[in-house]
């Protein structure tokens, strides 16, 4: 009996760890879908900017050092307010969605081969 309840506790602990881990990753995942719906037109799925419109507007390679050296706050501001040919997203995305998509840009940069 004693050991049964102990393994139940362990199981519960394990389960909450899995839930926590899932929560931890939910932001980049939401960021990924925001990116796919709002940004790939100009920035391409891999962030390279390698699309007809991206080339025409000279969209930056989001994985490049020049872009990645920006702080999260600077990136959020660019997405919120726009910059040069980059349109503002203030009226399309919530601050939370912008924060999520910026997180996703870090993931994209890490996955560059
Ligand atoms: C209509 C095309 C277009 C769309 C859509 C677009 N961008 Fe951009 N983006 C650009 C262009 C063009 C630039 C280069 C701006 C410049 O020269 O300063 C840019 C630059 C950036 C930069 C880097 C700016 C810098 O200083 O180097 C970030 C970060 C960025 N975009 C994020 C995003 C995110 C996130 C989205 C989706 C929410 C998005 N962009 C959607 C065109 C676009």
Backbone and ligand atoms as CSV (ligand in chain L), in Angstrom:
chain,resi,resn,atom,element,x,y,z
A,1,UNK,N,N,0.847,-1.208,0.000
A,1,UNK,CA,C,0.000,0.000,0.000
A,1,UNK,C,C,0.881,1.256,0.000
A,2,UNK,N,N,1.801,1.250,0.968
A,2,UNK,CA,C,2.725,2.386,1.109
A,2,UNK,C,C,3.436,2.692,-0.213
A,3,UNK,N,N,3.994,1.651,-0.841
A,3,UNK,CA,C,4.776,1.875,-2.049
A,3,UNK,C,C,3.873,2.225,-3.241
A,4,UNK,N,N,2.640,1.767,-3.162
A,4,UNK,CA,C,1.713,2.100,-4.242
A,4,UNK,C,C,1.420,3.593,-4.278
A,5,UNK,N,N,1.161,4.152,-3.074
A,5,UNK,CA,C,0.845,5.581,-3.050
A,5,UNK,C,C,2.083,6.404,-3.399
A,6,UNK,N,N,3.258,5.842,-3.061
A,6,UNK,CA,C,4.479,6.567,-3.398
A,6,UNK,C,C,4.656,6.640,-4.925
A,7,UNK,N,N,4.370,5.530,-5.586
A,7,UNK,CA,C,4.539,5.574,-7.042
A,7,UNK,C,C,3.461,6.449,-7.696
A,8,UNK,N,N,2.325,6.555,-7.017
A,8,UNK,CA,C,1.288,7.447,-7.535
A,8,UNK,C,C,1.765,8.903,-7.470
A,9,UNK,N,N,2.407,9.225,-6.331
A,9,UNK,CA,C,2.952,10.578,-6.168
A,9,UNK,C,C,4.007,10.847,-7.242
A,10,UNK,N,N,4.867,9.864,-7.437
A,10,UNK,CA,C,5.901,10.019,-8.456
A,10,UNK,C,C,5.296,10.244,-9.838
A,11,UNK,N,N,4.250,9.470,-10.111
A,11,UNK,CA,C,3.583,9.572,-11.400
A,11,UNK,C,C,2.996,10.977,-11.583
A,12,UNK,N,N,2.393,11.472,-10.493
A,12,UNK,CA,C,1.805,12.816,-10.552
A,12,UNK,C,C,2.887,13.870,-10.797
A,13,UNK,N,N,4.021,13.689,-10.108
A,13,UNK,CA,C,5.139,14.620,-10.278
A,13,UNK,C,C,5.606,14.649,-11.733
A,14,UNK,N,N,5.753,13.447,-12.265
A,14,UNK,CA,C,6.207,13.305,-13.642
A,14,UNK,C,C,5.235,14.006,-14.592
A,15,UNK,N,N,3.953,13.779,-14.310
A,15,UNK,CA,C,2.915,14.337,-15.149
A,15,UNK,C,C,2.948,15.867,-15.132
A,16,UNK,N,N,3.153,16.446,-13.921
A,16,UNK,CA,C,3.177,17.908,-13.882
A,16,UNK,C,C,4.422,18.455,-14.556
A,17,UNK,N,N,5.521,17.699,-14.537
A,17,UNK,CA,C,6.718,18.130,-15.270
A,17,UNK,C,C,6.434,18.202,-16.772
A,18,UNK,N,N,5.738,17.188,-17.250
A,18,UNK,CA,C,5.404,17.152,-18.679
A,18,UNK,C,C,4.513,18.340,-19.025
A,19,UNK,N,N,3.546,18.624,-18.158
A,19,UNK,CA,C,2.654,19.759,-18.396
A,19,UNK,C,C,3.428,21.067,-18.409
A,20,UNK,N,N,4.337,21.216,-17.437
A,20,UNK,CA,C,5.152,22.428,-17.362
A,20,UNK,C,C,5.987,22.587,-18.623
A,21,UNK,N,N,6.589,21.494,-19.059
A,21,UNK,CA,C,7.425,21.538,-20.253
A,21,UNK,C,C,6.592,21.946,-21.466
A,22,UNK,N,N,5.368,21.433,-21.529
A,22,UNK,CA,C,4.501,21.769,-22.650
A,22,UNK,C,C,4.167,23.260,-22.630
A,23,UNK,N,N,3.958,23.785,-21.417
A,23,UNK,CA,C,3.638,25.199,-21.291
A,23,UNK,C,C,4.824,26.061,-21.727
A,24,UNK,N,N,5.998,25.622,-21.314
A,24,UNK,CA,C,7.228,26.330,-21.614
A,24,UNK,C,C,7.396,26.520,-23.127
A,25,UNK,N,N,7.004,25.512,-23.894
A,25,UNK,CA,C,7.213,25.579,-25.331
A,25,UNK,C,C,6.013,26.170,-26.077
A,26,UNK,N,N,4.948,26.484,-25.349
A,26,UNK,CA,C,3.752,26.921,-26.062
A,26,UNK,C,C,3.949,28.279,-26.743
A,27,UNK,N,N,4.800,29.117,-26.171
A,27,UNK,CA,C,4.975,30.436,-26.776
A,27,UNK,C,C,5.646,30.390,-28.140
A,28,UNK,N,N,6.820,29.749,-28.242
A,28,UNK,CA,C,7.406,29.644,-29.576
A,28,UNK,C,C,6.466,28.965,-30.567
A,29,UNK,N,N,5.682,27.991,-30.109
A,29,UNK,CA,C,4.763,27.319,-31.025
A,29,UNK,C,C,3.714,28.298,-31.543
A,30,UNK,N,N,3.182,29.118,-30.629
A,30,UNK,CA,C,2.238,30.148,-31.059
A,30,UNK,C,C,2.951,31.133,-31.974
A,31,UNK,N,N,4.201,31.450,-31.629
A,31,UNK,CA,C,4.995,32.350,-32.458
A,31,UNK,C,C,5.190,31.785,-33.852
A,32,UNK,N,N,5.373,30.474,-33.926
A,32,UNK,CA,C,5.566,29.826,-35.225
A,32,UNK,C,C,4.327,29.999,-36.098
A,33,UNK,N,N,3.145,29.858,-35.508
A,33,UNK,CA,C,1.956,29.992,-36.347
A,33,UNK,C,C,1.710,31.449,-36.730
A,34,UNK,N,N,2.048,32.386,-35.817
A,34,UNK,CA,C,1.962,33.804,-36.177
A,34,UNK,C,C,2.916,34.094,-37.336
A,35,UNK,N,N,4.132,33.559,-37.213
A,35,UNK,CA,C,5.128,33.784,-38.259
A,35,UNK,C,C,4.626,33.262,-39.599
A,36,UNK,N,N,4.057,32.060,-39.572
A,36,UNK,CA,C,3.589,31.455,-40.825
A,36,UNK,C,C,2.448,32.242,-41.440
A,37,UNK,N,N,1.582,32.818,-40.590
A,37,UNK,CA,C,0.452,33.529,-41.178
A,37,UNK,C,C,0.783,34.975,-41.543
A,38,UNK,N,N,1.731,35.613,-40.830
A,38,UNK,CA,C,1.939,37.051,-41.039
A,38,UNK,C,C,3.273,37.427,-41.672
A,39,UNK,N,N,4.258,36.589,-41.595
A,39,UNK,CA,C,5.604,37.044,-41.934
A,39,UNK,C,C,6.239,36.344,-43.135
A,40,UNK,N,N,5.784,35.105,-43.443
A,40,UNK,CA,C,6.489,34.329,-44.474
A,40,UNK,C,C,6.392,34.947,-45.872
A,41,UNK,N,N,5.372,35.752,-46.087
A,41,UNK,CA,C,5.206,36.385,-47.389
A,41,UNK,C,C,6.477,37.146,-47.787
A,42,UNK,N,N,7.049,37.817,-46.824
A,42,UNK,CA,C,8.267,38.584,-47.096
A,42,UNK,C,C,9.527,37.912,-46.561
A,43,UNK,N,N,9.385,37.165,-45.471
A,43,UNK,CA,C,10.595,36.649,-44.814
A,43,UNK,C,C,10.878,35.186,-45.112
A,44,UNK,N,N,9.970,34.493,-45.796
A,44,UNK,CA,C,10.094,33.054,-46.109
A,44,UNK,C,C,10.014,32.211,-44.830
A,45,UNK,N,N,9.637,30.954,-45.003
A,45,UNK,CA,C,9.430,30.072,-43.847
A,45,UNK,C,C,10.703,29.921,-43.018
A,46,UNK,N,N,11.862,29.997,-43.667
A,46,UNK,CA,C,13.118,29.823,-42.926
A,46,UNK,C,C,13.698,31.157,-42.449
A,47,UNK,N,N,12.993,32.269,-42.733
A,47,UNK,CA,C,13.461,33.571,-42.263
A,47,UNK,C,C,14.498,34.220,-43.158
A,48,UNK,N,N,14.839,33.557,-44.263
A,48,UNK,CA,C,15.914,34.056,-45.124
A,48,UNK,C,C,15.528,35.309,-45.917
A,49,UNK,N,N,14.228,35.530,-46.105
A,49,UNK,CA,C,13.782,36.648,-46.933
A,49,UNK,C,C,13.781,36.281,-48.407
A,50,UNK,N,N,13.930,34.996,-48.668
A,50,UNK,CA,C,14.053,34.502,-50.029
A,50,UNK,C,C,12.690,34.246,-50.679
A,51,UNK,N,N,11.893,35.297,-50.808
A,51,UNK,CA,C,10.622,35.209,-51.531
A,51,UNK,C,C,10.627,36.351,-52.538
A,52,UNK,N,N,9.790,36.264,-53.577
A,52,UNK,CA,C,9.774,37.357,-54.561
A,52,UNK,C,C,9.548,38.721,-53.907
A,53,UNK,N,N,8.562,38.789,-52.996
A,53,UNK,CA,C,8.274,40.063,-52.332
A,53,UNK,C,C,9.401,40.459,-51.382
A,54,UNK,N,N,9.924,39.469,-50.681
A,54,UNK,CA,C,11.026,39.737,-49.757
A,54,UNK,C,C,12.228,40.318,-50.468
A,55,UNK,N,N,12.519,39.761,-51.647
A,55,UNK,CA,C,13.661,40.268,-52.422
A,55,UNK,C,C,13.399,41.683,-52.909
A,56,UNK,N,N,12.162,41.888,-53.384
A,56,UNK,CA,C,11.810,43.200,-53.908
A,56,UNK,C,C,11.896,44.276,-52.828
A,57,UNK,N,N,11.450,43.938,-51.626
A,57,UNK,CA,C,11.439,44.912,-50.530
A,57,UNK,C,C,12.749,44.919,-49.748
A,58,UNK,N,N,13.640,43.999,-50.111
A,58,UNK,CA,C,14.920,43.838,-49.413
A,58,UNK,C,C,14.731,43.504,-47.944
A,59,UNK,N,N,13.924,42.487,-47.715
A,59,UNK,CA,C,13.713,42.014,-46.352
A,59,UNK,C,C,14.999,41.395,-45.819
A,60,UNK,N,N,15.315,41.737,-44.590
A,60,UNK,CA,C,16.538,41.241,-43.968
A,60,UNK,C,C,16.451,39.734,-43.726
A,61,UNK,N,N,17.596,39.062,-43.744
A,61,UNK,CA,C,17.660,37.666,-43.316
A,61,UNK,C,C,17.541,37.669,-41.788
A,62,UNK,N,N,16.421,37.153,-41.303
A,62,UNK,CA,C,16.152,37.247,-39.861
A,62,UNK,C,C,17.093,36.385,-39.031
A,63,UNK,N,N,17.819,35.477,-39.693
A,63,UNK,CA,C,18.749,34.624,-38.957
A,63,UNK,C,C,20.145,35.240,-38.885
A,64,UNK,N,N,20.327,36.364,-39.614
A,64,UNK,CA,C,21.665,36.962,-39.702
A,64,UNK,C,C,22.098,37.566,-38.370
A,65,UNK,N,N,23.398,37.738,-38.227
A,65,UNK,CA,C,23.943,38.329,-36.995
A,65,UNK,C,C,23.378,39.722,-36.781
A,66,UNK,N,N,23.271,40.496,-37.878
A,66,UNK,CA,C,22.782,41.869,-37.769
A,66,UNK,C,C,21.401,41.944,-37.145
A,67,UNK,N,N,20.555,40.992,-37.501
A,67,UNK,CA,C,19.204,40.988,-36.935
A,67,UNK,C,C,19.213,40.363,-35.543
A,68,UNK,N,N,19.937,39.271,-35.392
A,68,UNK,CA,C,19.928,38.563,-34.111
A,68,UNK,C,C,20.611,39.334,-32.985
A,69,UNK,N,N,21.445,40.328,-33.348
A,69,UNK,CA,C,22.081,41.104,-32.286
A,69,UNK,C,C,21.093,42.088,-31.644
A,70,UNK,N,N,19.952,42.307,-32.311
A,70,UNK,CA,C,18.922,43.165,-31.719
A,70,UNK,C,C,18.370,42.502,-30.458
A,71,UNK,N,N,18.014,43.309,-29.489
A,71,UNK,CA,C,17.399,42.753,-28.280
A,71,UNK,C,C,15.957,42.375,-28.595
A,72,UNK,N,N,15.370,41.560,-27.720
A,72,UNK,CA,C,13.957,41.207,-27.890
A,72,UNK,C,C,13.099,42.469,-27.949
A,73,UNK,N,N,13.421,43.437,-27.091
A,73,UNK,CA,C,12.634,44.669,-27.035
A,73,UNK,C,C,12.716,45.432,-28.356
A,74,UNK,N,N,13.934,45.476,-28.935
A,74,UNK,CA,C,14.099,46.176,-30.212
A,74,UNK,C,C,13.308,45.472,-31.318
A,75,UNK,N,N,13.377,44.133,-31.311
A,75,UNK,CA,C,12.626,43.386,-32.329
A,75,UNK,C,C,11.127,43.600,-32.161
A,76,UNK,N,N,10.673,43.567,-30.910
A,76,UNK,CA,C,9.234,43.764,-30.675
A,76,UNK,C,C,8.794,45.131,-31.196
A,77,UNK,N,N,9.653,46.135,-31.013
A,77,UNK,CA,C,9.327,47.485,-31.453
A,77,UNK,C,C,9.251,47.553,-32.982
A,78,UNK,N,N,10.192,46.887,-33.658
A,78,UNK,CA,C,10.196,46.887,-35.124
A,78,UNK,C,C,8.923,46.223,-35.661
A,79,UNK,N,N,8.545,45.089,-35.048
A,79,UNK,CA,C,7.342,44.391,-35.498
A,79,UNK,C,C,6.100,45.249,-35.181
A,80,UNK,N,N,6.110,45.886,-34.038
A,80,UNK,CA,C,4.969,46.705,-33.615
A,80,UNK,C,C,4.823,47.957,-34.485
A,81,UNK,N,N,5.950,48.662,-34.692
A,81,UNK,CA,C,5.900,49.967,-35.359
A,81,UNK,C,C,6.273,49.928,-36.831
A,82,UNK,N,N,6.894,48.833,-37.275
A,82,UNK,CA,C,7.402,48.787,-38.631
A,82,UNK,C,C,8.729,49.530,-38.744
A,83,UNK,N,N,9.383,49.342,-39.882
A,83,UNK,CA,C,10.676,50.011,-40.117
A,83,UNK,C,C,10.962,49.935,-41.608
A,84,UNK,N,N,11.231,51.079,-42.237
A,84,UNK,CA,C,11.468,51.123,-43.683
A,84,UNK,C,C,10.352,50.365,-44.422
A,85,UNK,N,N,10.698,49.337,-45.222
A,85,UNK,CA,C,9.679,48.598,-45.981
A,85,UNK,C,C,8.902,47.585,-45.146
A,86,UNK,N,N,9.293,47.430,-43.929
A,86,UNK,CA,C,8.625,46.468,-43.045
A,86,UNK,C,C,7.374,47.112,-42.466
A,87,UNK,N,N,6.204,46.518,-42.731
A,87,UNK,CA,C,4.966,47.138,-42.255
A,87,UNK,C,C,4.775,46.970,-40.747
A,88,UNK,N,N,4.070,47.901,-40.100
A,88,UNK,CA,C,3.775,47.749,-38.668
A,88,UNK,C,C,2.673,46.706,-38.432
A,89,UNK,N,N,2.765,46.000,-37.304
A,89,UNK,CA,C,1.765,44.978,-36.998
A,89,UNK,C,C,0.960,45.316,-35.746
A,90,UNK,N,N,1.086,46.569,-35.303
A,90,UNK,CA,C,0.428,46.981,-34.058
A,90,UNK,C,C,-1.065,46.676,-34.064
A,91,UNK,N,N,-1.732,46.867,-35.200
A,91,UNK,CA,C,-3.183,46.660,-35.217
A,91,UNK,C,C,-3.583,45.244,-35.620
A,92,UNK,N,N,-2.605,44.387,-35.924
A,92,UNK,CA,C,-2.928,43.001,-36.308
A,92,UNK,C,C,-2.575,41.985,-35.240
A,93,UNK,N,N,-1.554,42.321,-34.431
A,93,UNK,CA,C,-1.060,41.364,-33.443
A,93,UNK,C,C,-1.083,41.996,-32.046
A,94,UNK,N,N,-1.435,41.184,-31.056
A,94,UNK,CA,C,-1.361,41.649,-29.667
A,94,UNK,C,C,0.105,41.684,-29.246
A,95,UNK,N,N,0.372,42.395,-28.156
A,95,UNK,CA,C,1.748,42.433,-27.650
A,95,UNK,C,C,2.251,41.035,-27.342
A,96,UNK,N,N,1.354,40.192,-26.861
A,96,UNK,CA,C,1.734,38.819,-26.534
A,96,UNK,C,C,2.114,38.045,-27.799
A,97,UNK,N,N,1.343,38.240,-28.859
A,97,UNK,CA,C,1.653,37.560,-30.120
A,97,UNK,C,C,2.979,38.053,-30.686
A,98,UNK,N,N,3.227,39.355,-30.540
A,98,UNK,CA,C,4.500,39.907,-31.018
A,98,UNK,C,C,5.658,39.309,-30.222
A,99,UNK,N,N,5.488,39.225,-28.905
A,99,UNK,CA,C,6.538,38.629,-28.064
A,99,UNK,C,C,6.770,37.171,-28.477
A,100,UNK,N,N,5.694,36.460,-28.796
A,100,UNK,CA,C,5.815,35.058,-29.199
A,100,UNK,C,C,6.558,34.917,-30.514
A,101,UNK,N,N,6.258,35.803,-31.459
A,101,UNK,CA,C,6.895,35.691,-32.777
A,101,UNK,C,C,8.381,36.056,-32.677
A,102,UNK,N,N,8.701,36.999,-31.798
A,102,UNK,CA,C,10.112,37.354,-31.591
A,102,UNK,C,C,10.864,36.158,-30.996
A,103,UNK,N,N,10.236,35.474,-30.048
A,103,UNK,CA,C,10.837,34.248,-29.501
A,103,UNK,C,C,11.095,33.244,-30.623
A,104,UNK,N,N,10.127,33.145,-31.511
A,104,UNK,CA,C,10.267,32.185,-32.605
A,104,UNK,C,C,11.428,32.554,-33.524
A,105,UNK,N,N,11.705,33.864,-33.674
A,105,UNK,CA,C,12.832,34.277,-34.518
A,105,UNK,C,C,14.148,33.751,-33.961
A,106,UNK,N,N,14.235,33.663,-32.626
A,106,UNK,CA,C,15.449,33.095,-31.997
A,106,UNK,C,C,15.559,31.607,-32.318
A,107,UNK,N,N,14.414,30.936,-32.338
A,107,UNK,CA,C,14.409,29.505,-32.671
A,107,UNK,C,C,14.858,29.303,-34.116
A,108,UNK,N,N,14.326,30.155,-34.994
A,108,UNK,CA,C,14.693,30.076,-36.416
A,108,UNK,C,C,16.204,30.230,-36.597
A,109,UNK,N,N,16.762,31.212,-35.898
A,109,UNK,CA,C,18.188,31.496,-36.049
A,109,UNK,C,C,19.021,30.314,-35.583
A,110,UNK,N,N,18.563,29.666,-34.506
A,110,UNK,CA,C,19.297,28.510,-33.986
A,110,UNK,C,C,19.247,27.326,-34.947
A,111,UNK,N,N,18.144,27.235,-35.726
A,111,UNK,CA,C,17.993,26.063,-36.588
A,111,UNK,C,C,18.688,26.244,-37.935
A,112,UNK,N,N,19.300,27.420,-38.126
A,112,UNK,CA,C,20.005,27.663,-39.385
A,112,UNK,C,C,21.185,26.712,-39.521
A,113,UNK,N,N,21.305,26.140,-40.691
A,113,UNK,CA,C,22.393,25.163,-40.862
A,113,UNK,C,C,23.570,25.820,-41.579
L,1,LIG,C1,C,5.443,43.198,-46.491
L,1,LIG,C2,C,6.665,42.472,-46.201
L,1,LIG,C3,C,6.998,42.127,-44.763
L,1,LIG,C4,C,6.236,41.437,-43.856
L,1,LIG,C5,C,4.845,40.878,-44.057
L,1,LIG,C6,C,7.046,41.323,-42.661
L,1,LIG,N1,N,8.250,41.938,-42.834
L,1,LIG,FE1,FE,9.764,42.035,-41.469
L,1,LIG,N2,N,10.875,43.124,-42.765
L,1,LIG,C7,C,10.477,43.477,-44.059
L,1,LIG,C8,C,11.510,44.295,-44.643
L,1,LIG,C9,C,11.461,44.878,-46.055
L,1,LIG,C10,C,12.533,44.420,-43.674
L,1,LIG,C11,C,13.829,45.248,-43.771
L,1,LIG,C12,C,13.530,46.562,-43.100
L,1,LIG,C13,C,14.687,47.515,-43.151
L,1,LIG,O1,O,15.321,47.612,-44.195
L,1,LIG,O2,O,14.908,48.189,-42.141
L,1,LIG,C14,C,12.096,43.657,-42.518
L,1,LIG,C15,C,12.839,43.528,-41.364
L,1,LIG,C16,C,12.465,42.802,-40.263
L,1,LIG,C17,C,13.257,42.647,-39.065
L,1,LIG,C18,C,14.673,43.151,-38.834
L,1,LIG,C19,C,14.825,44.627,-38.862
L,1,LIG,C20,C,16.270,45.038,-38.820
L,1,LIG,O3,O,16.545,46.063,-38.205
L,1,LIG,O4,O,17.127,44.389,-39.421
L,1,LIG,C21,C,12.544,41.884,-38.210
L,1,LIG,C22,C,12.953,41.452,-36.805
L,1,LIG,C23,C,11.295,41.557,-38.883
L,1,LIG,N3,N,11.287,42.139,-40.119
L,1,LIG,C24,C,10.337,40.772,-38.345
L,1,LIG,C25,C,9.111,40.500,-38.968
L,1,LIG,C26,C,8.059,39.728,-38.364
L,1,LIG,C27,C,8.156,39.059,-37.011
L,1,LIG,C28,C,7.023,39.717,-39.234
L,1,LIG,C29,C,5.652,39.085,-39.048
L,1,LIG,C30,C,4.916,39.506,-37.879
L,1,LIG,C31,C,7.434,40.469,-40.405
L,1,LIG,N4,N,8.698,40.930,-40.198
L,1,LIG,C32,C,6.639,40.674,-41.516
L,1,LIG,C33,C,9.302,43.131,-44.665
L,1,LIG,C34,C,8.257,42.442,-44.105
